[in-house]
Amino acid sequence: MTKFKPIIALAALLFFITLLIPSLLVLPFTEDKVTGKLGEQLKKEGSTARTASSPTESSIEVAVFRMEKKKVEKLPLEEYVVGVVASEMPREFEKEALKAQALAARTYIVNQMLSKTKSELPGGALVTDTVEHQVYKDKEDLKRIFKADYNWAIKKITEAVRETSGQIITYDGSPIDASFFSTSNGFTENSEDIWLTPYPYLKSVASPWDLKSPKFSDQKVLSITEFEAKLGVNLPNNSTIGTVTERTAGKRVGKVEINGKVVKGKEIREELGLNSTDFTWERKGDNIVINTKGYGHGVGMSQYGANGMAAEGKNYKDIIAYYYQGVEITDSDNILTKVFAKK
């Protein structure tokens, strides 16, 4: 009979304990109900849109002078952008067009915040709520305007703003003058043809989608007396009532000579209250009948053009890159830091 060695018994005991202890530690948990698991949500490569505003952005307020109420209202930046998009672009437009509008509106106001020119508005307001800057309406205004459409419209617009949160349009690292308008005559304008200042990103491009806009054409009738008075001219007693002597890059009227006086197309539009500087006219009896193409100054992004591009499958980045030449869509955090530094 072989004698059982103590050393072998000790080794066997240690081996058994080694196997038993992990089982005892795990066993109490095997009967518990699973209430959570390790999740995973990786950030997509190249994604720039945010699901929430950055701390810097959420701290920025916009002071708006409400013209009718004659008072200043301060509100968060993104809330202001929602009010501008809802006021400036038709709610029925494609979502990608609304996102392009949101980007333009946000860029515009950030640019205003960085401006070295001090606002002369009451109460330290930065902008008004009119076309002088950007049209802005609050929730109560929009409820009255949208009526039964309010819920779906504000949801759609808010999503468009949120999906571009934190993004602005820059050129050489600075926010651009993100001008926009309703409808072109088929082409946008060079900025220098309207505002004298040339901007490299505000150059004339074709915009054929605008031809489908309900605002593409218009007609206005003025008496000869009113026409002469508004322009400070005297019409000759013959068939000639002016000659276009200069055209802009956007195919609009640059200058007109009327009985020896040269008048800029921009001035004619302003004085006669025309929709566009792409105009023709003719005398009919004691009246001047004026036909126009397009609606607005024509510089920057055409809103109906943006909607046309979106309907063809283009996204907001495509739209921005088309109407603002050579720009980048960048994160606003660094630039908004400069806004804080000014305070």
C-alpha positions in Angstrom: 0.0 0.0 0.0 1.4 3.4 -1.1 1.7 6.0 1.7 -0.2 9.3 1.0 2.3 12.1 1.1 1.3 15.3 3.0 2.8 17.5 0.4 0.5 16.1 -2.3 -2.6 16.6 0.0 -1.6 20.2 0.6 -1.2 20.9 -3.2 -4.6 19.3 -3.9 -6.3 21.5 -1.2 -4.8 24.7 -2.6 -5.9 23.8 -6.1 -9.5 23.2 -4.9 -9.6 26.5 -3.1 -8.3 28.3 -6.2 -11.2 27.0 -8.2 -13.8 27.6 -5.5 -13.1 31.2 -4.5 -13.9 32.9 -7.9 -17.1 30.8 -8.1 -18.2 32.0 -4.7 -17.5 35.6 -5.6 -19.5 35.4 -8.9 -22.4 33.3 -7.6 -24.2 36.1 -5.6 -24.4 38.2 -8.8 -25.6 35.5 -11.2 -29.1 35.7 -9.7 -29.4 39.5 -9.9 -31.5 41.1 -12.7 -29.5 43.0 -15.3 -30.4 46.7 -15.2 -27.8 48.2 -17.5 -25.1 47.4 -19.9 -22.0 49.2 -21.3 -23.2 51.2 -24.3 -21.4 52.7 -27.2 -21.9 55.8 -29.3 -18.9 56.8 -31.3 -18.7 60.2 -32.9 -18.8 60.0 -36.7 -15.7 61.0 -38.6 -15.9 64.5 -39.8 -19.2 65.4 -38.0 -19.5 69.0 -37.1 -23.2 69.4 -36.1 -23.9 69.3 -32.4 -26.8 67.9 -30.4 -26.5 70.7 -27.9 -25.0 74.2 -27.7 -21.5 74.6 -26.4 -21.1 76.3 -23.0 -19.7 79.4 -24.7 -22.6 79.6 -27.2 -25.3 79.0 -24.6 -23.9 81.9 -22.5 -24.1 84.4 -25.4 -27.2 86.7 -25.4 -28.4 88.9 -28.3 -29.9 92.3 -27.4 -32.6 93.1 -29.9 -34.5 96.4 -30.2 -38.1 95.6 -30.9 -39.2 98.4 -33.1 -43.0 98.2 -32.5 -42.7 97.6 -28.7 -39.9 100.3 -28.4 -38.0 98.1 -26.0 -34.8 96.0 -25.8 -35.2 92.2 -25.4 -32.2 90.0 -24.5 -32.4 86.3 -25.5 -30.0 83.4 -26.0 -28.2 83.3 -29.3 -29.8 80.1 -30.6 -33.3 81.2 -29.7 -32.6 84.4 -31.6 -31.5 82.4 -34.7 -34.7 80.3 -34.5 -36.7 83.5 -34.6 -34.8 84.9 -37.5 -35.1 81.8 -39.6 -38.8 81.5 -38.9 -39.2 85.2 -40.0 -36.9 85.3 -42.9 -37.6 82.1 -44.8 -40.9 80.3 -45.7 -41.6 77.5 -43.3 -42.6 75.2 -46.2 -39.0 75.3 -47.6 -36.8 72.2 -47.6 -35.0 71.5 -44.3 -31.6 71.8 -45.9 -32.5 75.3 -47.1 -33.6 76.2 -43.6 -30.3 75.0 -42.3 -28.4 77.2 -44.8 -30.5 80.1 -43.6 -29.7 79.3 -40.0 -26.0 79.3 -40.7 -26.3 82.7 -42.5 -28.4 84.2 -39.7 -26.0 83.0 -37.0 -22.9 84.2 -38.9 -24.5 87.6 -39.4 -25.2 88.2 -35.8 -21.8 86.9 -34.6 -20.2 89.3 -37.1 -22.3 92.1 -35.6 -21.1 91.1 -32.2 -17.5 91.5 -33.3 -18.0 94.7 -35.1 -15.8 97.6 -33.9 -18.6 100.1 -34.8 -20.7 100.8 -31.7 -24.4 100.5 -32.0 -26.4 103.6 -31.6 -29.6 101.8 -30.8 -31.4 102.4 -27.5 -30.5 100.4 -24.4 -27.3 99.0 -25.9 -29.2 96.9 -28.4 -27.1 95.2 -31.0 -29.7 95.0 -33.8 -33.3 95.8 -34.6 -35.9 93.2 -35.5 -36.4 94.6 -39.0 -34.9 94.2 -42.5 -32.4 96.9 -41.4 -30.6 94.0 -39.8 -32.5 90.6 -39.7 -36.2 90.2 -39.2 -36.8 88.6 -35.8 -40.1 87.5 -34.3 -40.6 85.8 -30.9 -42.8 82.8 -30.2 -45.9 84.8 -29.5 -45.5 86.7 -32.8 -45.0 83.4 -34.7 -48.0 81.8 -33.1 -50.2 84.6 -34.5 -48.6 84.4 -37.9 -48.3 80.6 -38.3 -51.7 79.8 -36.6 -52.5 76.1 -37.2 -49.0 75.6 -38.7 -47.1 76.7 -35.6 -46.3 73.3 -34.0 -44.9 71.5 -37.0 -43.3 74.7 -38.4 -41.4 75.6 -35.2 -40.4 72.0 -34.7 -38.9 71.8 -38.2 -37.2 75.2 -37.9 -35.8 74.5 -34.4 -34.4 71.2 -35.7 -32.7 73.0 -38.6 -31.1 75.4 -36.2 -30.0 72.7 -33.7 -28.5 70.6 -36.5 -26.2 73.5 -37.4 -25.5 74.6 -33.8 -22.1 76.0 -33.2 -21.3 76.5 -36.9 -20.6 79.8 -38.7 -19.4 80.7 -42.1 -15.8 82.1 -42.3 -13.4 83.4 -44.8 -9.7 83.5 -43.9 -10.8 82.7 -40.3 -13.2 85.5 -39.8 -17.0 85.5 -40.0 -18.3 86.7 -43.4 -20.9 89.3 -44.2 -23.6 86.6 -44.8 -26.0 88.6 -46.8 -29.0 86.9 -48.4 -32.1 87.9 -50.3 -35.4 86.4 -51.6 -35.1 85.8 -55.4 -32.6 86.5 -58.1 -33.1 87.4 -61.7 -31.2 84.2 -62.5 -27.9 85.5 -61.2 -26.6 86.9 -57.9 -24.6 90.1 -57.8 -21.0 91.1 -57.0 -21.1 93.0 -53.7 -19.3 96.0 -55.2 -22.1 96.6 -57.7 -24.5 97.2 -54.8 -22.5 98.3 -51.8 -19.3 99.5 -53.4 -17.2 97.3 -51.1 -15.8 94.2 -52.9 -15.9 90.9 -50.9 -14.1 87.9 -52.4 -16.8 85.6 -51.3 -19.7 87.7 -52.6 -19.4 87.1 -56.3 -22.0 86.7 -59.0 -23.1 83.1 -59.7 -25.9 81.7 -61.8 -29.1 80.9 -59.9 -31.5 79.3 -62.3 -33.7 77.8 -59.6 -35.2 81.3 -58.9 -37.2 81.3 -62.1 -39.8 79.2 -60.3 -40.1 81.7 -57.5 -43.5 83.4 -57.2 -41.6 86.6 -56.6 -39.6 86.3 -59.8 -41.5 88.9 -61.8 -43.4 92.1 -60.9 -44.9 95.1 -62.5 -45.3 98.7 -61.2 -47.1 101.6 -62.9 -46.2 105.2 -62.1 -47.5 108.4 -63.6 -44.9 110.3 -65.7 -45.1 113.2 -63.3 -44.3 110.9 -60.3 -41.6 109.1 -62.3 -39.9 112.4 -63.1 -40.2 113.8 -59.6 -38.8 110.7 -57.9 -35.8 110.5 -60.1 -35.3 114.3 -60.6 -35.4 114.0 -64.4 -37.4 115.4 -67.3 -38.5 113.0 -70.0 -38.1 114.2 -73.5 -41.2 114.4 -75.8 -40.2 111.5 -77.9 -40.1 107.7 -77.7 -36.8 107.5 -75.8 -37.2 107.5 -72.0 -33.7 106.5 -71.0 -30.8 104.3 -72.2 -29.0 101.6 -70.1 -25.3 102.4 -70.3 -24.0 99.9 -67.9 -24.8 96.4 -66.7 -23.6 94.6 -63.6 -22.1 91.2 -63.3 -25.5 89.9 -62.3 -27.1 91.1 -65.5 -28.9 94.0 -63.7 -29.0 97.7 -64.6 -25.9 99.5 -63.5 -26.5 102.9 -64.9 -29.2 104.6 -67.0 -28.9 107.9 -68.9 -32.2 109.8 -68.9 -32.3 113.0 -71.0 -28.7 113.8 -70.2 -28.7 112.7 -66.5 -27.0 109.4 -65.4 -28.7 107.6 -62.6 -27.5 104.4 -61.0 -29.7 101.3 -61.1 -29.5 101.0 -57.3 -30.8 104.5 -56.9 -33.6 103.9 -59.3 -34.7 100.8 -57.4 -34.7 102.7 -54.1 -36.4 105.9 -55.4 -39.1 104.1 -57.3 -39.6 101.3 -54.8 -38.8 98.5 -57.2 -38.3 94.8 -56.3 -35.0 94.6 -58.2 -32.4 96.4 -60.3 -33.2 94.2 -63.2 -35.9 96.4 -64.8 -37.3 97.6 -68.1 -39.9 100.3 -68.7 -42.1 101.8 -71.3 -44.4 104.7 -71.7 -48.1 104.0 -72.0 -50.2 107.2 -72.3 -49.4 109.3 -69.2 -47.8 106.4 -67.3 -44.5 104.5 -67.1 -45.0 100.8 -66.8 -42.0 99.1 -65.1 -41.3 95.4 -65.2 -38.8 93.8 -62.9 -37.1 90.4 -62.5 -36.1 89.1 -59.0 -36.7 90.3 -55.5 -34.1 91.9 -53.3 -30.6 93.3 -53.6 -29.2 90.1 -55.2 -26.0 89.8 -53.1 -25.1 86.5 -51.4 -27.5 83.6 -50.9 -30.8 83.5 -52.8 -33.4 81.9 -50.6 -35.5 80.5 -53.4 -32.2 79.4 -55.1 -31.2 77.6 -51.8 -34.6 75.9 -51.7 -34.3 74.8 -55.4 -30.8 73.3 -54.7 -32.2 71.5 -51.6 -35.1 70.1 -53.6 -32.5 68.6 -56.0 -30.8 66.8 -53.1 -28.1 69.3 -52.2 -27.3 69.7 -48.5 -26.8 73.0 -46.6 -23.0 72.8 -47.0 -23.4 72.6 -50.7 -25.7 75.6 -50.7 -23.3 77.7 -48.6 -20.3 76.8 -50.7 -22.2 77.7 -53.9 -23.5 81.1 -52.9 -20.5 82.2 -50.8 -17.4 81.6 -52.8 -14.2 80.1 -51.1 -15.7 80.1 -47.5 -15.4 77.5 -44.8 -18.0 76.2 -42.2 -16.2 76.4 -38.9 -16.8 76.0 -35.2 -17.8 79.2 -33.5 -16.3 78.6 -30.1 -13.0 80.4 -30.7 -14.7 83.3 -32.3 -17.3 83.6 -29.6 -14.5 83.7 -27.1 -13.6 87.0 -28.6 -17.1 88.2 -28.0 -16.7 87.4 -24.3 -13.3 89.3 -24.3 -15.1 92.4 -25.6 -17.4 92.5 -22.6 
